[in-house]
Amino acid sequence: MSDKAALIKEKNDLIQQMLEMQKQFIDHEQKNGISGKDYYYSQDGLLKDYRQKYMDMAMKVVDLSHEIVGSSRF
């Protein structure tokens, strides 16, 4: 597998993980409701580190996309 193919696979894997996180979040929200306080400050369960983890994954996808096409976001 070429370096570019490996980067594309890594990016696609991250996107799939993010989609699964979104599905879990929506399921949780529909079953339990989510207040802003829960979303921003929850210390347990699904929401504990959700925002930060999702944002980190999203930025990694952006970085991989730039690396794949040979550009820079800076």
N, C-alpha and C positions, 0 to 999 in steps of 0.2 A: 504494500500500500504506500502510495506517495505521501509526502508530507502534507500536501494540499488535501488529499483524500482523508488523511487522518484528522486534519483540522475541521473539515466539513462534517465528518462523523461525530467528532466531539461536540461541535455546534448543534447538530441535529439531536444528539443525545440530551444536551442541556435543554433544548426546546421541548423535548418530550417530557422531561422532568418538570419543567415549568408548567406545561399543560396539565400534568397530573396534579401539581400543587394547586392550580386554579380550580380544578374539578373538586378536589378535597375542600378547598375554601368555600366554594359555592354550596356544596353539600352541607357543610357545617353551618353556613349562614342560613340556609333554608330550614334546617332542623332546629337551630338554637337561636338564630338572630345574632347579630354582632353589633355592639355599640362601638362608638369611636374609642372609648376608654379600653374596651377589650382589644380592639385592633392595634392600638398604639402601646398599651402597657401590660398586656397579658403576660403572666409569669408561668403559665403551664399549658400543656396540650398543644394542639395544632398551631395556635397563634403565637406561641412563646417567641420564636425567632423568625416568624414567617416573613415579615417585611424586609428585614435585613438579608436573609438568605435569598429571597426572590430578587431583590435589587442586585446582590452580588452576582447571581446567575445571569441576570439580564445584562449587566455590564460585561461579563465574560463573553456572552454571545456577541455583543457589539465589538469587543476587542478581537475575537476570532474572525468575525466578518471582515474587519479591516485587514487583518493579517492574510486572510484568504485572497483578497483582491489587491493586496500590496499598498494599501493606503494607511493613513493615520487619523485618529480622531483628535489629535492635538495639533 
